[in-house]
Amino acid sequence: TGKSPRQAALKAANRGHTDIRLRERGTKKVHIFTGERVQVPKGAPAWMGDKIWKPQVKKVGVEKLE
């Protein structure tokens, strides 16, 4: 979900996916990302947990379906 492909890739990466391929709705484009979750140092409010994970994605390219 998400308006942009990157936003959807971040959500998928946060759930543990590393090789992310997203088909753009209404077109024949497939956006390809690599993703990971990294643990960041605690700089958050006290009510949050000790381990804070942040997703990171990098766009590899766009593929066109035929």
DRENDO-625357 format. One record per residue (C-alpha): residue number from 0; residue in three letters; x, y, z. Coordinates in nm, 3 decimals. Example, Ala and Ser with C-alpha at 12.3 -4.5 7.8 and 13.67 -1.06 7.14 Angstrom:
% residues 2
<rec><n>0</n><res>Ala</res><x>1.230</x><y>-0.450</y><z>0.780</z></rec>
<rec><n>1</n><res>Ser</res><x>1.367</x><y>-0.106</y><z>0.714</z></rec>
% end
This chain:
% residues 66
<rec><n>0</n><res>Thr</res><x>0.000</x><y>0.000</y><z>0.000</z></rec>
<rec><n>1</n><res>Gly</res><x>0.102</x><y>0.361</y><z>-0.032</z></rec>
<rec><n>2</n><res>Lys</res><x>0.071</x><y>0.633</y><z>-0.293</z></rec>
<rec><n>3</n><res>Ser</res><x>0.428</x><y>0.603</y><z>-0.418</z></rec>
<rec><n>4</n><res>Pro</res><x>0.625</x><y>0.287</y><z>-0.497</z></rec>
<rec><n>5</n><res>Arg</res><x>0.895</x><y>0.386</y><z>-0.247</z></rec>
<rec><n>6</n><res>Gln</res><x>0.641</x><y>0.419</y><z>0.035</z></rec>
<rec><n>7</n><res>Ala</res><x>0.508</x><y>0.070</y><z>-0.038</z></rec>
<rec><n>8</n><res>Ala</res><x>0.865</x><y>-0.066</y><z>-0.057</z></rec>
<rec><n>9</n><res>Leu</res><x>0.945</x><y>0.083</y><z>0.284</z></rec>
<rec><n>10</n><res>Lys</res><x>0.643</x><y>-0.093</y><z>0.431</z></rec>
<rec><n>11</n><res>Ala</res><x>0.749</x><y>-0.425</y><z>0.277</z></rec>
<rec><n>12</n><res>Ala</res><x>1.108</x><y>-0.380</y><z>0.398</z></rec>
<rec><n>13</n><res>Asn</res><x>0.985</x><y>-0.309</y><z>0.751</z></rec>
<rec><n>14</n><res>Arg</res><x>0.809</x><y>-0.646</y><z>0.743</z></rec>
<rec><n>15</n><res>Gly</res><x>1.130</x><y>-0.827</y><z>0.652</z></rec>
<rec><n>16</n><res>His</res><x>1.128</x><y>-0.849</y><z>0.271</z></rec>
<rec><n>17</n><res>Thr</res><x>1.464</x><y>-0.789</y><z>0.100</z></rec>
<rec><n>18</n><res>Asp</res><x>1.398</x><y>-0.836</y><z>-0.275</z></rec>
<rec><n>19</n><res>Ile</res><x>1.095</x><y>-0.616</y><z>-0.350</z></rec>
<rec><n>20</n><res>Arg</res><x>0.920</x><y>-0.603</y><z>-0.688</z></rec>
<rec><n>21</n><res>Leu</res><x>0.609</x><y>-0.383</y><z>-0.710</z></rec>
<rec><n>22</n><res>Arg</res><x>0.378</x><y>-0.357</y><z>-1.009</z></rec>
<rec><n>23</n><res>Glu</res><x>0.248</x><y>-0.006</y><z>-1.065</z></rec>
<rec><n>24</n><res>Arg</res><x>-0.127</x><y>0.006</y><z>-1.073</z></rec>
<rec><n>25</n><res>Gly</res><x>-0.282</x><y>0.080</y><z>-1.413</z></rec>
<rec><n>26</n><res>Thr</res><x>0.047</x><y>0.044</y><z>-1.603</z></rec>
<rec><n>27</n><res>Lys</res><x>0.285</x><y>-0.231</y><z>-1.706</z></rec>
<rec><n>28</n><res>Lys</res><x>0.577</x><y>-0.107</y><z>-1.494</z></rec>
<rec><n>29</n><res>Val</res><x>0.749</x><y>-0.311</y><z>-1.222</z></rec>
<rec><n>30</n><res>His</res><x>0.957</x><y>-0.112</y><z>-0.972</z></rec>
<rec><n>31</n><res>Ile</res><x>1.249</x><y>-0.311</y><z>-0.828</z></rec>
<rec><n>32</n><res>Phe</res><x>1.391</x><y>-0.233</y><z>-0.484</z></rec>
<rec><n>33</n><res>Thr</res><x>1.634</x><y>-0.391</y><z>-0.240</z></rec>
<rec><n>34</n><res>Gly</res><x>1.545</x><y>-0.345</y><z>0.123</z></rec>
<rec><n>35</n><res>Glu</res><x>1.662</x><y>-0.410</y><z>0.475</z></rec>
<rec><n>36</n><res>Arg</res><x>1.581</x><y>-0.334</y><z>0.837</z></rec>
<rec><n>37</n><res>Val</res><x>1.849</x><y>-0.167</y><z>1.046</z></rec>
<rec><n>38</n><res>Gln</res><x>1.851</x><y>-0.114</y><z>1.419</z></rec>
<rec><n>39</n><res>Val</res><x>1.899</x><y>0.251</y><z>1.509</z></rec>
<rec><n>40</n><res>Pro</res><x>2.028</x><y>0.391</y><z>1.837</z></rec>
<rec><n>41</n><res>Lys</res><x>1.759</x><y>0.485</y><z>2.084</z></rec>
<rec><n>42</n><res>Gly</res><x>1.678</x><y>0.852</y><z>2.041</z></rec>
<rec><n>43</n><res>Ala</res><x>1.308</x><y>0.810</y><z>2.089</z></rec>
<rec><n>44</n><res>Pro</res><x>1.054</x><y>0.874</y><z>2.365</z></rec>
<rec><n>45</n><res>Ala</res><x>1.058</x><y>0.653</y><z>2.674</z></rec>
<rec><n>46</n><res>Trp</res><x>0.730</x><y>0.482</y><z>2.582</z></rec>
<rec><n>47</n><res>Met</res><x>0.892</x><y>0.322</y><z>2.276</z></rec>
<rec><n>48</n><res>Gly</res><x>1.083</x><y>-0.005</y><z>2.308</z></rec>
<rec><n>49</n><res>Asp</res><x>1.458</x><y>-0.044</y><z>2.348</z></rec>
<rec><n>50</n><res>Lys</res><x>1.506</x><y>-0.184</y><z>1.999</z></rec>
<rec><n>51</n><res>Ile</res><x>1.400</x><y>0.052</y><z>1.721</z></rec>
<rec><n>52</n><res>Trp</res><x>1.406</x><y>-0.082</y><z>1.364</z></rec>
<rec><n>53</n><res>Lys</res><x>1.403</x><y>0.143</y><z>1.059</z></rec>
<rec><n>54</n><res>Pro</res><x>1.350</x><y>0.028</y><z>0.700</z></rec>
<rec><n>55</n><res>Gln</res><x>1.589</x><y>0.129</y><z>0.422</z></rec>
<rec><n>56</n><res>Val</res><x>1.527</x><y>0.074</y><z>0.051</z></rec>
<rec><n>57</n><res>Lys</res><x>1.729</x><y>0.140</y><z>-0.262</z></rec>
<rec><n>58</n><res>Lys</res><x>1.572</x><y>0.154</y><z>-0.606</z></rec>
<rec><n>59</n><res>Val</res><x>1.743</x><y>-0.082</y><z>-0.848</z></rec>
<rec><n>60</n><res>Gly</res><x>1.537</x><y>0.003</y><z>-1.155</z></rec>
<rec><n>61</n><res>Val</res><x>1.210</x><y>-0.016</y><z>-1.343</z></rec>
<rec><n>62</n><res>Glu</res><x>1.111</x><y>-0.305</y><z>-1.568</z></rec>
<rec><n>63</n><res>Lys</res><x>0.839</x><y>-0.292</y><z>-1.835</z></rec>
<rec><n>64</n><res>Leu</res><x>0.609</x><y>-0.588</y><z>-1.889</z></rec>
<rec><n>65</n><res>Glu</res><x>0.492</x><y>-0.671</y><z>-2.237</z></rec>
% end
